[in-house]
Structure formats: structure tokens, C-alpha cells
């Protein structure tokens, strides 16, 4: 909220300078800023009060007490259950409980009776085995017809955390789940968005790019631009363009290496342009060529794609869209350089592939501005 307010002030001040007859100025501008700031603060305080009041929270019942259900308890502890009141966990015949015993409901009667007793509005199905009568289908149907929302664990986590959890999905879920939509209209809108944002960014950043070229040439010998093969949409390789931030012999042994925090292979100029993300700007060329989108999963090198696809299930699903300069994983997940980090990022990439839209692209664009300004994730 603070970032949005600051961005609004910048736009308001710019508008007052460019169009003085249309925008408030001087004392009027100061009054607008003061009133807006108080309004934002009051709205934030009201939201916090509303979120802390259990009266207004959706009452949720979780079916299952196993390891899947324990993930929900972890989510609650991390503060990612805003707007929810998880009443408790209902065991379905399992002998091992992974949630606190105090949170397990020791209730008898039908599921609809329990729902009415606790005023449940949503049921989360958090059990792995659903065949052989393990799942009370008839009772769940009765609850659904009574107006109770029934949701499975992947959809629940997707809604609350902005990820698609790998441990909770399978091929059938990916096939039958809503989302993963694509089409000519969406492709046209996304292409128009890419060209518009990239053109504006190219014009605005041109002086910075010229200074960067000069700084790279003055500091060390070698080319200004760094080219590398990456894997694009549908697994098709392409050449990515970046400003060179490393010494020319960074991979002198011939083996690809993960980029890492405080990488000792970077030059002094390279460390600066990496922190400010200036090294990524030449990728605008890839966007104009149609090889990349402005927003999408980050493209990896073929060597790492082969390695990661062999170890991580559904890794290649991220290649169903064009790779991006920025993306959902980049603004939500710390910079990573390992297989474990790649698994974490894939959960965000799958969320984007499933839910990509113009609105989500705009939200990622705004978050990218915040990330660049705060310097988070630089390596």
C-alpha cells in the first residue's frame, strides 16, 4: 500500500508540472497529499482491525489430519491465512496425526451436522488417498448442495499463497484444473503489452544504457554485450542478450555454473548493474524479436533445463509460455541458485502459467519496480 501511495504521489507531482491547469499545485497539492495520506492510513488500520476480528473471517473445516493438513497449520503460523478462521481438522480414519491434537475435532455425526454445528462456510479436502471409501463423497455432495464451498488442497494453497504446491499436484489435476488458458486474443493483448512497456522502458533507459556501455568498455576488455543460449517457449532455444557483468573467463573450465550471491566472477561495474538490474535491459531486444515476453518465467540455459527437468516433476510446464524479463517468481521468491530453489520458483511459475492475465502482468510490473528500488533479489 505504501509503494502504491508513493507511486501515486510521483505521478501526481509529474502531472502538476506537465499539466498545471488540470492538477492541483502548491498548497492545494499539499492538501491533497495530506488528505490522501490520512485516507490511506485510515483504510489500512480499518483493514487490520477487520482482518483480526474472527467475526468477519470465513469459517473453514479441514478434512484430514495427515502431512497435507499439517501444511495448512504451517501456513496459518506464517500469517498466510488472512481472512480465514480454520475451525479445526476432522480425522478420516488415519492413525497418524500431524496436526496439533488440540486442533483435531472429536465430533460424531454426519458431516452436514458438523458443518451446521460450527457454522462452516468452506471445507478443504486435505487427504491423499481418496479411493476405497476414504472420502465421504455423498456427505460432501450434501454439504455442497447446502451452499458450502468444497475445495481441494492445491486450489486452497493457490488462492492463499500465490503458488501451486508441487507436493499436492498430479498430472490429472493439471489436466482438469481451471486455468492454463491461452488463445489468440490473450496472445494479442500480451504482445501489445510487451511492445508498449518495452518501448517506454527503452526510451526512458536509453541514457542509462549508454553510460553502462561506456563504463563496461573502460573497466575491462571484452564485449559490451553478453550472449547466451536459453530455452524459450515450447523448449525452443534462442540467444539472450545482456550487458556483460562478469570477466570474460568466468566459465574458463567450460562447465555452466549457477549465478550466486556476491559472485566473485563479476566486475565492479557488473556488481552495480546487477544490483540495479541494468544488466537485464538488452533483453528488450529479445522482446521486440518475439522470443521473450516482458512478464513470464525466467529462461534457463539448456544444461540446467535438462538437469532440472530430470529431477523436478512438471518442470517443462513453465515452457508453455514465452519466458520473461521479470515474472511472478522473481518478485515473490528470493534469488536462488540450486535445485531446491528451482523447485520453489517452479511453484510460482506454475501459478503464473495457470492464471496469467493482463491484470496479473500489471501487478507484477508494479512489484518489479518495488524490487528494483529496494534492491531485493540482486545477486
Secondary structure, DSSP 8 states (H G I E B T S, - for coil): -HHHHHHHHHHHHHHHHH-TTTS--HHHHHHHHHHHHHHHHHHHHHHHHHHH-GGGSEEEEEE--SHHHHHHHHHHHTT--TTEEEEEEE--S-S---S-GGGB----S-HHHHHHHHT--EEEE--S--TTTTS-HHHHHHHHHTT-EEEEHHHHHHHHHS---GGG--HHHHHHSS-----HHHHHHHHHHHHHHHHHHHHHHHHHHHHHHHHHHHHSSS-SEEEEEEE-GGG-EEEEEEE--B-TTTTTTS------TT-TTB-HHHHHHHHTTGGGGGGHHHHHTTS-EEES-----HHHHHHHHHHSTTGGGGGGS--EEE-HHHHHS----SHHHHHHHHHHHHHHHHH--HHHHHHHHHHHHHHHHHTTT--
